[in-house]
């Protein structure tokens, strides 16, 4: 895995006394690991992104291995910069506790501050962690569902909760306790969970052990969001923690597949054991355990003796606990009542008792703000930066106006004014041409989007036209950004019903038994058999009309989705029909529809992997083929298919353009709009 797992591991061991006699040596090595790249002759990458992390407060998206980052093979933090940033920050926070415990006050302050750098990826507009570029801008276009592969083995939804050092701060970023609870409810599909816990765990949650990407729900099979069920404790909803955890228990069975996910170094089994006990460590080195409903009515834990630091018997009781009677209504630690949903390690390291009263109805236990577990909150980031970008637009000729959007990301203490000025070609106008606005950042990367309407003179010919944005603010360098308005003579292709687009295809995804190397659909040498595809022209496929490309020869016939804007012939359409397939697994993303009134809509979009036997996520199998072509070999299994997807549009507005997802695994064969 990427990130820095060695630091939290060793800090946790130190906090329990297991590094006795080696504390200073271990700390010196951990500090070096956290602040410097691995030696050039090392076989490990270490913190490959540490140079950028130190400079920017995050690892930027788009780094080149071997140039921007050391690359010794294997997983690399610079390949997954968003998740690595979050993991570095969590590891730094853990290391700050060790530094403080060993008397390194300056180091402790430094690492506690870096423990807040998770905030440097927070986009307040979307309420998500989002990759940033080296210039400070957030990655755009960006799909938080897939995370644009900036998160390792998950997307932004799963990594939202990877802030073990500062859940209180994360709750604040999400908008407070109520908003955070709602966000968790959506993440766990909570209404479904109440009705059908086991079914929801196997369907609504991530259901396959290695189905990491393109999900918006909880993944109980992997490390990034193991803490997530316990986040309810910081929202004042401990009853929901109990519901989620007991649903997750159903994924652990006594069969050969009884361990959910990949038990990396015992992380899934240890999650199950600690959760079953009802005491769970949330942050390495903090020496705090959160409390939740135990799985069993009575449990005895023998705490291994280690010098004078620990050893004894811990007895945990919850008489009558069951799947229905799962809510804690009262708790006692060594016969003393507590409303807090946590205990310090000092309270249980020599044993004692945890006694719970449970009920089938949630109570008020641990629901107040002061009942929540502690968080480690360091100083805010004091850096001062300004970055900016401006969107371009594509529209059919004859369009009178287009809307561009400028985006600034400001990060500074307190409040400053930004002035934006827009320049357009002669005869064109921009509204507003100038605007001054305030940005109160308070140390967070604060994004502000400003729509600008560009008025285009009648009769303007097809072509590309420049629009220039200039930004100034006190204390930072001025910025100039260039955008383009592209006008195209967009026309419906073919003679079929609806409005089919003739795509500017950029991939030859077909080959033949004679010319096996003519195409390369999946980038690994496999292609569709051109002889099995319909000929070019207007055809009805899967019940929808399309204008199909030429599958033969060396013609380009697929358009790879890379975030392109496609001009749409003026019209009011209710449905966008897409014919295509994915490779490397299913693609789940969004298409952006831009309307002539300047509004946009994000429309869910999915394509099924070409080698799947049936359509997924609403796709239907449109063209089935019994084999594919392997370069240099010829006919090869397995069967492959093209799938049809339908996307709902607003028929009450006129479409100006659509923007494809930025996912090169999605290949588009044909597009059609129908009323």
MARKOL-327891 format. One record per residue (C-alpha): chain; x, y, z; residue in three letters. Coordinates in steps of 0.25 Angstrom, whole numbers, plus 2048, in hexadecimal, padded with zeros to 3 digits. Example, Ala and Ser with C-alpha at 12.3 -4.5 7.8 and 13.67 -1.06 7.14 Angstrom:
# residues 2
MISE A 831 7EE 81F ALA .
MISE A 837 7FC 81D SER .
//
This chain:
# residues 675
MISE A 800 800 800 UNK .
MISE A 804 80E 7FE UNK .
MISE A 805 819 809 UNK .
MISE A 80D 817 816 UNK .
MISE A 807 80B 81E UNK .
MISE A 814 808 825 UNK .
MISE A 813 815 82D UNK .
MISE A 805 813 834 UNK .
MISE A 809 804 836 UNK .
MISE A 816 807 83E UNK .
MISE A 810 813 845 UNK .
MISE A 805 80A 84A UNK .
MISE A 80F 800 84F UNK .
MISE A 816 80B 856 UNK .
MISE A 80A 810 85C UNK .
MISE A 808 803 863 UNK .
MISE A 816 802 867 UNK .
MISE A 81B 7F7 85D UNK .
MISE A 827 800 859 UNK .
MISE A 82C 801 867 UNK .
MISE A 83B 804 866 UNK .
MISE A 83B 807 857 UNK .
MISE A 831 813 857 UNK .
MISE A 83C 81E 853 UNK .
MISE A 842 815 848 UNK .
MISE A 834 812 843 UNK .
MISE A 830 820 843 UNK .
MISE A 83C 825 83C UNK .
MISE A 839 81B 830 UNK .
MISE A 82B 81F 830 UNK .
MISE A 82E 82E 82F UNK .
MISE A 838 82B 824 UNK .
MISE A 82D 823 81C UNK .
MISE A 823 82E 81E UNK .
MISE A 82C 839 819 UNK .
MISE A 835 833 80E UNK .
MISE A 834 82A 802 UNK .
MISE A 839 81C 803 UNK .
MISE A 848 81A 800 UNK .
MISE A 84B 819 7F1 UNK .
MISE A 850 80B 7F3 UNK .
MISE A 844 806 7FB UNK .
MISE A 83B 7FC 7F5 UNK .
MISE A 82F 803 7FB UNK .
MISE A 828 810 7F7 UNK .
MISE A 825 815 805 UNK .
MISE A 81E 823 805 UNK .
MISE A 820 825 7F6 UNK .
MISE A 818 832 7F6 UNK .
MISE A 81F 838 802 UNK .
MISE A 826 843 7FB UNK .
MISE A 819 849 7F5 UNK .
MISE A 811 846 802 UNK .
MISE A 81B 84E 80A UNK .
MISE A 81B 85A 7FF UNK .
MISE A 80C 85A 7FC UNK .
MISE A 805 853 808 UNK .
MISE A 800 849 7FF UNK .
MISE A 805 83F 7F4 UNK .
MISE A 800 845 7E7 UNK .
MISE A 7F9 83D 7DC UNK .
MISE A 801 83B 7CF UNK .
MISE A 80F 838 7D4 UNK .
MISE A 818 82F 7CB UNK .
MISE A 81F 823 7D2 UNK .
MISE A 82E 823 7D1 UNK .
MISE A 82E 832 7CE UNK .
MISE A 825 839 7D9 UNK .
MISE A 826 82D 7E2 UNK .
MISE A 82F 822 7E5 UNK .
MISE A 82B 815 7DF UNK .
MISE A 830 808 7E4 UNK .
MISE A 825 7FF 7DF UNK .
MISE A 818 7FB 7E5 UNK .
MISE A 80D 804 7EB UNK .
MISE A 811 813 7EB UNK .
MISE A 80B 81E 7F3 UNK .
MISE A 80C 828 7E7 UNK .
MISE A 802 81F 7DF UNK .
MISE A 7F8 820 7E9 UNK .
MISE A 7FA 82E 7EE UNK .
MISE A 7ED 831 7F5 UNK .
MISE A 7ED 825 7FE UNK .
MISE A 7FC 826 801 UNK .
MISE A 7FA 834 805 UNK .
MISE A 7EF 830 80F UNK .
MISE A 7F7 824 814 UNK .
MISE A 804 82D 816 UNK .
MISE A 7FC 837 81E UNK .
MISE A 7F6 82C 827 UNK .
MISE A 804 826 829 UNK .
MISE A 80A 834 82C UNK .
MISE A 7FF 836 837 UNK .
MISE A 802 828 83D UNK .
MISE A 811 82C 83D UNK .
MISE A 80E 839 844 UNK .
MISE A 809 831 850 UNK .
MISE A 816 829 850 UNK .
MISE A 81E 836 84F UNK .
MISE A 817 83C 85A UNK .
MISE A 818 830 863 UNK .
MISE A 827 830 861 UNK .
MISE A 829 83F 864 UNK .
MISE A 82B 843 856 UNK .
MISE A 822 84F 857 UNK .
MISE A 826 856 84A UNK .
MISE A 824 84A 842 UNK .
MISE A 817 847 849 UNK .
MISE A 812 854 845 UNK .
MISE A 817 853 836 UNK .
MISE A 810 845 835 UNK .
MISE A 803 849 83B UNK .
MISE A 802 854 831 UNK .
MISE A 805 84B 826 UNK .
MISE A 7FA 842 82C UNK .
MISE A 7F1 84D 827 UNK .
MISE A 7F6 84D 819 UNK .
MISE A 7EA 843 815 UNK .
MISE A 7E2 850 814 UNK .
MISE A 7EB 855 808 UNK .
MISE A 7E3 84B 7FF UNK .
MISE A 7D5 84F 804 UNK .
MISE A 7CC 856 7FA UNK .
MISE A 7C2 85D 801 UNK .
MISE A 7B9 85E 7F5 UNK .
MISE A 7B7 84F 7F3 UNK .
MISE A 7BA 84B 802 UNK .
MISE A 7C4 841 7FD UNK .
MISE A 7D3 83F 7FD UNK .
MISE A 7D7 842 7EF UNK .
MISE A 7E5 841 7E8 UNK .
MISE A 7EC 84E 7E6 UNK .
MISE A 7F6 852 7DC UNK .
MISE A 804 857 7DE UNK .
MISE A 7FF 865 7DC UNK .
MISE A 7F5 864 7E7 UNK .
MISE A 7E9 862 7DE UNK .
MISE A 7DF 856 7E1 UNK .
MISE A 7DF 84C 7D6 UNK .
MISE A 7D5 84F 7CB UNK .
MISE A 7CD 848 7C5 UNK .
MISE A 7CC 83F 7D1 UNK .
MISE A 7C4 833 7D4 UNK .
MISE A 7C3 830 7E4 UNK .
MISE A 7BD 823 7E2 UNK .
MISE A 7C9 81D 7DB UNK .
MISE A 7D2 827 7E1 UNK .
MISE A 7DA 828 7D4 UNK .
MISE A 7E3 81D 7D9 UNK .
MISE A 7E9 827 7E3 UNK .
MISE A 7E4 81E 7EF UNK .
MISE A 7EA 810 7F1 UNK .
MISE A 7E0 805 7F0 UNK .
MISE A 7D4 80E 7F2 UNK .
MISE A 7CF 81C 7EE UNK .
MISE A 7CC 829 7F5 UNK .
MISE A 7BF 823 7FC UNK .
MISE A 7C7 818 804 UNK .
MISE A 7D2 821 807 UNK .
MISE A 7C9 82C 80D UNK .
MISE A 7CA 826 81A UNK .
MISE A 7D9 823 81B UNK .
MISE A 7DC 82E 825 UNK .
MISE A 7DE 826 832 UNK .
MISE A 7E6 831 838 UNK .
MISE A 7DB 83B 837 UNK .
MISE A 7CD 836 835 UNK .
MISE A 7C8 843 83C UNK .
MISE A 7CF 84B 832 UNK .
MISE A 7C9 843 827 UNK .
MISE A 7BB 844 82C UNK .
MISE A 7BD 853 82C UNK .
MISE A 7C1 853 81E UNK .
MISE A 7B5 84B 81A UNK .
MISE A 7AC 855 820 UNK .
MISE A 7AA 851 82E UNK .
MISE A 7A4 845 835 UNK .
MISE A 797 844 82E UNK .
MISE A 79D 845 820 UNK .
MISE A 7A8 83B 824 UNK .
MISE A 79D 831 829 UNK .
MISE A 795 833 81C UNK .
MISE A 7A2 831 814 UNK .
MISE A 7A5 824 81B UNK .
MISE A 796 81F 819 UNK .
MISE A 798 821 80A UNK .
MISE A 7A6 81A 80B UNK .
MISE A 7A0 80E 812 UNK .
MISE A 793 80E 80B UNK .
MISE A 78D 80F 819 UNK .
MISE A 77E 80E 815 UNK .
MISE A 780 801 80E UNK .
MISE A 789 7FC 819 UNK .
MISE A 77E 7FD 823 UNK .
MISE A 775 7F5 81B UNK .
MISE A 77F 7EB 816 UNK .
MISE A 78C 7EB 81D UNK .
MISE A 792 7DE 816 UNK .
MISE A 78D 7E1 809 UNK .
MISE A 792 7F0 809 UNK .
MISE A 79F 7EB 80D UNK .
MISE A 7A0 7E2 801 UNK .
MISE A 799 7EB 7F6 UNK .
MISE A 79A 7FA 7FA UNK .
MISE A 7A8 7FA 800 UNK .
MISE A 7B4 7F6 7F8 UNK .
MISE A 7B1 7E7 7F5 UNK .
MISE A 7BD 7E1 7EF UNK .
MISE A 7CA 7E0 7F7 UNK .
MISE A 7D2 7E7 7EC UNK .
MISE A 7C7 7F0 7E6 UNK .
MISE A 7CE 7FC 7EC UNK .
MISE A 7CB 808 7E2 UNK .
MISE A 7BF 810 7DD UNK .
MISE A 7B7 80E 7EA UNK .
MISE A 7AF 818 7F3 UNK .
MISE A 7AD 80E 7FE UNK .
MISE A 7B4 808 809 UNK .
MISE A 7BF 7FD 806 UNK .
MISE A 7C0 7F4 812 UNK .
MISE A 7CA 7EB 80A UNK .
MISE A 7D6 7F5 80B UNK .
MISE A 7DE 7FE 814 UNK .
MISE A 7DB 80C 80F UNK .
MISE A 7CD 80D 816 UNK .
MISE A 7CE 804 822 UNK .
MISE A 7CC 80F 82B UNK .
MISE A 7C0 814 824 UNK .
MISE A 7B5 80D 82D UNK .
MISE A 7BB 814 839 UNK .
MISE A 7BA 822 833 UNK .
MISE A 7AB 822 838 UNK .
MISE A 7B1 824 846 UNK .
MISE A 7B6 832 843 UNK .
MISE A 7A8 835 83D UNK .
MISE A 7A0 831 84A UNK .
MISE A 79A 824 843 UNK .
MISE A 7A1 818 84A UNK .
MISE A 794 810 847 UNK .
MISE A 798 810 839 UNK .
MISE A 7A6 80B 83B UNK .
MISE A 79F 7FF 841 UNK .
MISE A 796 7FD 835 UNK .
MISE A 7A2 7FE 82B UNK .
MISE A 7AB 7F5 833 UNK .
MISE A 7A1 7EA 835 UNK .
MISE A 79E 7EA 826 UNK .
MISE A 7AD 7E9 823 UNK .
MISE A 7AD 7DD 82C UNK .
MISE A 7A5 7D5 822 UNK .
MISE A 7B0 7D6 818 UNK .
MISE A 7B9 7CD 821 UNK .
MISE A 7B5 7BE 821 UNK .
MISE A 7BB 7B1 824 UNK .
MISE A 7BB 7AD 815 UNK .
MISE A 7C7 7AD 80C UNK .
MISE A 7C4 7BB 808 UNK .
MISE A 7C1 7BF 816 UNK .
MISE A 7CB 7CA 817 UNK .
MISE A 7C6 7D7 810 UNK .
MISE A 7D0 7DD 806 UNK .
MISE A 7DF 7DB 807 UNK .
MISE A 7E5 7DA 815 UNK .
MISE A 7F1 7E2 813 UNK .
MISE A 7FA 7DF 820 UNK .
MISE A 7ED 7DB 827 UNK .
MISE A 7E6 7E9 826 UNK .
MISE A 7D8 7E3 822 UNK .
MISE A 7D9 7D8 82D UNK .
MISE A 7DE 7E2 838 UNK .
MISE A 7D3 7EC 834 UNK .
MISE A 7C9 7E1 836 UNK .
MISE A 7CF 7DD 844 UNK .
MISE A 7D0 7EB 849 UNK .
MISE A 7C2 7EF 844 UNK .
MISE A 7BC 7E2 84A UNK .
MISE A 7C3 7E6 858 UNK .
MISE A 7BD 7F4 856 UNK .
MISE A 7CA 7FB 858 UNK .
MISE A 7D1 801 84C UNK .
MISE A 7DE 809 84B UNK .
MISE A 7DB 814 841 UNK .
MISE A 7E9 81B 841 UNK .
MISE A 7F6 815 842 UNK .
MISE A 7FE 81B 84E UNK .
MISE A 7F2 822 854 UNK .
MISE A 7F0 817 85F UNK .
MISE A 7E0 819 85D UNK .
MISE A 7D6 80E 85A UNK .
MISE A 7C8 811 855 UNK .
MISE A 7BD 809 85B UNK .
MISE A 7B1 802 854 UNK .
MISE A 7A8 7F7 856 UNK .
MISE A 7AF 7EA 858 UNK .
MISE A 7AB 7DE 850 UNK .
MISE A 7AA 7D4 85C UNK .
MISE A 7A3 7D5 869 UNK .
MISE A 7AF 7D2 871 UNK .
MISE A 7BE 7D2 86D UNK .
MISE A 7CB 7D1 875 UNK .
MISE A 7D8 7D7 86F UNK .
MISE A 7E5 7D3 875 UNK .
MISE A 7EE 7DF 873 UNK .
MISE A 7FC 7DA 871 UNK .
MISE A 806 7DE 87C UNK .
MISE A 811 7E7 877 UNK .
MISE A 819 7EC 883 UNK .
MISE A 812 7F6 88B UNK .
MISE A 80B 7FD 87F UNK .
MISE A 7FF 7F3 87D UNK .
MISE A 7FA 7E5 881 UNK .
MISE A 7ED 7E0 887 UNK .
MISE A 7DF 7DB 884 UNK .
MISE A 7D4 7E4 87D UNK .
MISE A 7C6 7DF 87F UNK .
MISE A 7BC 7E5 875 UNK .
MISE A 7AD 7E2 877 UNK .
MISE A 7A0 7E6 86F UNK .
MISE A 795 7DD 874 UNK .
MISE A 78B 7DA 86A UNK .
MISE A 792 7E0 85E UNK .
MISE A 78D 7DB 851 UNK .
MISE A 78B 7E0 843 UNK .
MISE A 77F 7E7 847 UNK .
MISE A 783 7EB 855 UNK .
MISE A 790 7F2 850 UNK .
MISE A 78E 800 856 UNK .
MISE A 796 805 862 UNK .
MISE A 78E 80D 86C UNK .
MISE A 798 80D 877 UNK .
MISE A 7A6 809 879 UNK .
MISE A 7AF 807 885 UNK .
MISE A 7BF 807 886 UNK .
MISE A 7C3 800 893 UNK .
MISE A 7B5 802 899 UNK .
MISE A 7B5 811 896 UNK .
MISE A 7AB 816 88C UNK .
MISE A 7B0 81D 880 UNK .
MISE A 7A9 825 875 UNK .
MISE A 7B5 825 86C UNK .
MISE A 7B7 81C 860 UNK .
MISE A 7C6 81A 863 UNK .
MISE A 7CF 816 86E UNK .
MISE A 7DE 819 86F UNK .
MISE A 7E8 80D 86F UNK .
MISE A 7EC 810 87D UNK .
MISE A 7DE 80C 881 UNK .
MISE A 7DF 7FE 87C UNK .
MISE A 7ED 7FA 87A UNK .
MISE A 7ED 7F3 887 UNK .
MISE A 7E0 7ED 885 UNK .
MISE A 7D3 7F0 88C UNK .
MISE A 7C4 7F0 887 UNK .
MISE A 7BC 7F6 87C UNK .
MISE A 7AD 7F4 87F UNK .
MISE A 7A2 7F8 875 UNK .
MISE A 793 7F9 876 UNK .
MISE A 78D 7F7 868 UNK .
MISE A 77F 7F8 862 UNK .
MISE A 778 7F7 855 UNK .
MISE A 775 806 855 UNK .
MISE A 780 810 854 UNK .
MISE A 782 819 860 UNK .
MISE A 78A 826 864 UNK .
MISE A 797 81F 867 UNK .
MISE A 7A3 826 861 UNK .
MISE A 79B 82F 859 UNK .
MISE A 7A0 83D 85E UNK .
MISE A 7AC 844 857 UNK .
MISE A 7B4 843 864 UNK .
MISE A 7B2 834 864 UNK .
MISE A 7BA 832 857 UNK .
MISE A 7C8 82C 857 UNK .
MISE A 7D4 836 856 UNK .
MISE A 7DA 83B 84A UNK .
MISE A 7E8 840 847 UNK .
MISE A 7E7 84E 841 UNK .
MISE A 7F4 855 83E UNK .
MISE A 7F6 864 839 UNK .
MISE A 7F0 868 82B UNK .
MISE A 7F8 869 81F UNK .
MISE A 7FD 877 81E UNK .
MISE A 802 876 80F UNK .
MISE A 7FE 881 805 UNK .
MISE A 7FB 87D 7F7 UNK .
MISE A 7F2 880 7EB UNK .
MISE A 7EF 878 7DF UNK .
MISE A 7E5 879 7D4 UNK .
MISE A 7DF 873 7C8 UNK .
MISE A 7D4 876 7BE UNK .
MISE A 7CB 86C 7B6 UNK .
MISE A 7CA 86C 7A7 UNK .
MISE A 7BD 869 7A0 UNK .
MISE A 7B9 862 793 UNK .
MISE A 7AC 866 78C UNK .
MISE A 7A5 865 77E UNK .
MISE A 7A7 871 775 UNK .
MISE A 79B 87A 777 UNK .
MISE A 79B 879 786 UNK .
MISE A 799 888 78B UNK .
MISE A 79F 886 799 UNK .
MISE A 7A8 87C 7A0 UNK .
MISE A 7AB 87B 7AF UNK .
MISE A 7BA 87A 7B4 UNK .
MISE A 7BE 878 7C2 UNK .
MISE A 7CA 87D 7C9 UNK .
MISE A 7CF 875 7D5 UNK .
MISE A 7D8 87B 7E0 UNK .
MISE A 7DE 873 7EB UNK .
MISE A 7E3 87C 7F6 UNK .
MISE A 7EA 878 803 UNK .
MISE A 7EE 882 80D UNK .
MISE A 7EB 886 81B UNK .
MISE A 7DF 88F 81D UNK .
MISE A 7D9 897 811 UNK .
MISE A 7DE 89D 804 UNK .
MISE A 7D8 8A3 7F8 UNK .
MISE A 7DA 89E 7EA UNK .
MISE A 7D7 8A6 7DD UNK .
MISE A 7D4 89E 7D0 UNK .
MISE A 7D4 8A5 7C2 UNK .
MISE A 7D0 89E 7B5 UNK .
MISE A 7D4 8A2 7A7 UNK .
MISE A 7CD 89D 79B UNK .
MISE A 7CE 89E 78B UNK .
MISE A 7CA 8AB 785 UNK .
MISE A 7BB 8AC 783 UNK .
MISE A 7B9 8A2 78F UNK .
MISE A 7B5 8A5 79D UNK .
MISE A 7B7 89F 7AA UNK .
MISE A 7AE 8A1 7B6 UNK .
MISE A 7B3 8A4 7C0 UNK .
MISE A 7C0 8A9 7BA UNK .
MISE A 7C5 8AD 7C7 UNK .
MISE A 7C2 8A8 7D5 UNK .
MISE A 7C8 8A9 7E3 UNK .
MISE A 7C4 89F 7EE UNK .
MISE A 7C9 89B 7FC UNK .
MISE A 7CE 88D 800 UNK .
MISE A 7CF 88A 80E UNK .
MISE A 7D8 87D 80E UNK .
MISE A 7DC 87C 81D UNK .
MISE A 7E7 872 818 UNK .
MISE A 7DF 869 810 UNK .
MISE A 7E0 868 801 UNK .
MISE A 7D4 870 7FD UNK .
MISE A 7CE 86F 7EF UNK .
MISE A 7C5 87A 7E9 UNK .
MISE A 7BE 878 7DC UNK .
MISE A 7BA 884 7D4 UNK .
MISE A 7B1 882 7C8 UNK .
MISE A 7B4 88C 7BC UNK .
MISE A 7AA 88D 7B0 UNK .
MISE A 7B1 88F 7A3 UNK .
MISE A 7A8 896 798 UNK .
MISE A 7AB 891 78A UNK .
MISE A 7A8 89A 77E UNK .
MISE A 79E 894 774 UNK .
MISE A 7A5 88E 768 UNK .
MISE A 7B2 88A 76F UNK .
MISE A 7B8 87F 767 UNK .
MISE A 7BD 872 76C UNK .
MISE A 7CA 872 773 UNK .
MISE A 7D1 874 780 UNK .
MISE A 7D1 882 787 UNK .
MISE A 7DA 886 793 UNK .
MISE A 7D4 88B 7A0 UNK .
MISE A 7DE 891 7AB UNK .
MISE A 7DC 891 7BA UNK .
MISE A 7E6 899 7C3 UNK .
MISE A 7E5 898 7D2 UNK .
MISE A 7EC 8A1 7DD UNK .
MISE A 7EC 8A1 7EC UNK .
MISE A 7F5 8A7 7F6 UNK .
MISE A 801 8A0 7FB UNK .
MISE A 802 896 7EF UNK .
MISE A 806 896 7E1 UNK .
MISE A 7FC 89A 7D6 UNK .
MISE A 7F7 88E 7CD UNK .
MISE A 7F2 88E 7BF UNK .
MISE A 7EA 882 7B9 UNK .
MISE A 7E6 87F 7AB UNK .
MISE A 7D9 879 7A7 UNK .
MISE A 7D3 876 799 UNK .
MISE A 7C5 876 793 UNK .
MISE A 7C4 86C 788 UNK .
MISE A 7B9 86D 77E UNK .
MISE A 7B6 861 775 UNK .
MISE A 7AD 85F 76A UNK .
MISE A 7A6 853 771 UNK .
MISE A 79C 84B 769 UNK .
MISE A 794 83F 76B UNK .
MISE A 79A 833 764 UNK .
MISE A 793 828 75C UNK .
MISE A 785 826 758 UNK .
MISE A 780 81F 765 UNK .
MISE A 776 825 76F UNK .
MISE A 77B 82E 77A UNK .
MISE A 788 836 778 UNK .
MISE A 795 82D 777 UNK .
MISE A 7A2 833 778 UNK .
MISE A 7AE 82F 76F UNK .
MISE A 7B9 82E 77A UNK .
MISE A 7C7 832 778 UNK .
MISE A 7CC 824 77B UNK .
MISE A 7DA 823 780 UNK .
MISE A 7DC 814 782 UNK .
MISE A 7DC 808 779 UNK .
MISE A 7D5 7FD 782 UNK .
MISE A 7D3 7F3 777 UNK .
MISE A 7DC 7E9 76F UNK .
MISE A 7DA 7DD 766 UNK .
MISE A 7DF 7CF 766 UNK .
MISE A 7E8 7D3 75A UNK .
MISE A 7ED 7E0 760 UNK .
MISE A 7ED 7DD 76F UNK .
MISE A 7F5 7E9 773 UNK .
MISE A 7EC 7F3 76C UNK .
MISE A 7E6 7F8 779 UNK .
MISE A 7E8 7F8 788 UNK .
MISE A 7DB 7FA 790 UNK .
MISE A 7E0 7F7 79E UNK .
MISE A 7EF 7FC 79C UNK .
MISE A 7F4 7EE 79E UNK .
MISE A 7F2 7E8 790 UNK .
MISE A 7E4 7E3 790 UNK .
MISE A 7D9 7E9 787 UNK .
MISE A 7CB 7E7 782 UNK .
MISE A 7CA 7DE 775 UNK .
MISE A 7C6 7E8 76A UNK .
MISE A 7BF 7DE 762 UNK .
MISE A 7B5 7DC 76E UNK .
MISE A 7B1 7EB 76F UNK .
MISE A 7A6 7F1 766 UNK .
MISE A 7AA 7F9 75A UNK .
MISE A 7AC 808 75B UNK .
MISE A 79F 811 75A UNK .
MISE A 792 813 760 UNK .
MISE A 78E 807 768 UNK .
MISE A 785 803 774 UNK .
MISE A 78C 7FC 77F UNK .
MISE A 786 7F8 78C UNK .
MISE A 779 7FF 788 UNK .
MISE A 780 80D 786 UNK .
MISE A 784 814 779 UNK .
MISE A 793 816 777 UNK .
MISE A 79D 81B 76C UNK .
MISE A 7A7 810 76D UNK .
MISE A 7B6 811 769 UNK .
MISE A 7BD 809 75F UNK .
MISE A 7C3 7FD 766 UNK .
MISE A 7CC 7F8 75B UNK .
MISE A 7DA 7FC 757 UNK .
MISE A 7E2 805 760 UNK .
MISE A 7D7 810 762 UNK .
MISE A 7D5 815 770 UNK .
MISE A 7C8 810 775 UNK .
MISE A 7C8 813 784 UNK .
MISE A 7C9 820 78C UNK .
MISE A 7D0 81F 799 UNK .
MISE A 7CA 827 7A4 UNK .
MISE A 7D4 831 7A9 UNK .
MISE A 7CB 83C 7AD UNK .
MISE A 7C8 842 79F UNK .
MISE A 7BD 84B 79D UNK .
MISE A 7B4 848 791 UNK .
MISE A 7AC 852 78A UNK .
MISE A 79D 84E 788 UNK .
MISE A 794 852 77C UNK .
MISE A 78A 85C 783 UNK .
MISE A 77E 854 788 UNK .
MISE A 776 850 794 UNK .
MISE A 779 841 797 UNK .
MISE A 774 838 7A2 UNK .
MISE A 77E 82D 7A0 UNK .
MISE A 78C 82B 79D UNK .
MISE A 78F 81D 797 UNK .
MISE A 79E 818 799 UNK .
MISE A 7A3 80B 792 UNK .
MISE A 7B1 807 797 UNK .
MISE A 7B8 7FF 7A1 UNK .
MISE A 7C3 800 7AC UNK .
MISE A 7D0 7F8 7AE UNK .
MISE A 7D7 7F5 7BA UNK .
MISE A 7CA 7F4 7C2 UNK .
MISE A 7BD 7FB 7C2 UNK .
MISE A 7BD 80B 7C1 UNK .
MISE A 7B3 812 7CA UNK .
MISE A 7B4 821 7C9 UNK .
MISE A 7AC 82D 7C4 UNK .
MISE A 7A9 835 7B7 UNK .
MISE A 7A7 844 7B8 UNK .
MISE A 79C 84A 7B0 UNK .
MISE A 79E 859 7AD UNK .
MISE A 791 860 7A9 UNK .
MISE A 790 86D 7A1 UNK .
MISE A 78A 874 7AD UNK .
MISE A 798 873 7B3 UNK .
MISE A 794 868 7BD UNK .
MISE A 79B 85A 7BE UNK .
MISE A 796 84D 7C3 UNK .
MISE A 79E 841 7C8 UNK .
MISE A 798 834 7C2 UNK .
MISE A 79C 826 7C8 UNK .
MISE A 7A3 81E 7BD UNK .
MISE A 7A9 810 7BD UNK .
MISE A 7AF 806 7B3 UNK .
MISE A 7B1 7F8 7B5 UNK .
MISE A 7BE 7F0 7B3 UNK .
MISE A 7BE 7EB 7A5 UNK .
MISE A 7C1 7DD 7AA UNK .
MISE A 7B5 7DC 7B3 UNK .
MISE A 7AA 7D2 7B0 UNK .
MISE A 79F 7DC 7B3 UNK .
MISE A 79D 7EB 7B4 UNK .
MISE A 79F 7F2 7C2 UNK .
MISE A 79A 7FF 7C8 UNK .
MISE A 78E 800 7BF UNK .
MISE A 796 7FC 7B2 UNK .
MISE A 78F 7F3 7A8 UNK .
MISE A 797 7E9 79F UNK .
MISE A 796 7EF 792 UNK .
MISE A 79F 7E7 789 UNK .
MISE A 7A5 7DA 78D UNK .
MISE A 7B1 7D3 787 UNK .
MISE A 7B6 7C5 789 UNK .
MISE A 7C5 7C9 789 UNK .
MISE A 7CF 7D4 788 UNK .
MISE A 7DC 7D6 780 UNK .
MISE A 7EA 7D5 787 UNK .
MISE A 7F5 7DC 780 UNK .
MISE A 7FF 7D3 779 UNK .
MISE A 7F6 7C7 77C UNK .
MISE A 7E8 7C8 777 UNK .
MISE A 7DA 7C3 77C UNK .
MISE A 7DB 7C3 78C UNK .
MISE A 7D1 7C1 797 UNK .
MISE A 7C9 7C5 79F UNK .
MISE A 7BD 7CB 798 UNK .
MISE A 7BC 7DA 798 UNK .
MISE A 7B0 7E4 797 UNK .
MISE A 7AC 7F2 794 UNK .
MISE A 7A2 7F8 79E UNK .
MISE A 797 803 79D UNK .
MISE A 795 80D 7A8 UNK .
MISE A 78A 817 7A9 UNK .
MISE A 78C 825 7B0 UNK .
MISE A 780 82E 7B3 UNK .
MISE A 781 83C 7AF UNK .
MISE A 778 848 7B2 UNK .
MISE A 76E 849 7A6 UNK .
MISE A 76A 857 7AA UNK .
MISE A 777 85D 7A7 UNK .
MISE A 780 85D 79A UNK .
MISE A 78D 856 79B UNK .
MISE A 79A 85D 797 UNK .
MISE A 7A5 853 79A UNK .
MISE A 7A8 846 7A2 UNK .
MISE A 7B5 844 7A9 UNK .
MISE A 7B9 835 7AA UNK .
MISE A 7BF 82F 7B7 UNK .
MISE A 7CE 830 7B8 UNK .
MISE A 7D1 821 7B8 UNK .
MISE A 7D9 81B 7AD UNK .
MISE A 7D3 80D 7B0 UNK .
MISE A 7C6 811 7AA UNK .
MISE A 7C5 810 79B UNK .
MISE A 7B9 816 794 UNK .
MISE A 7B5 810 786 UNK .
MISE A 7A9 818 783 UNK .
MISE A 7A0 823 789 UNK .
MISE A 792 827 786 UNK .
MISE A 788 832 78C UNK .
MISE A 779 82F 78B UNK .
MISE A 76D 838 78F UNK .
//
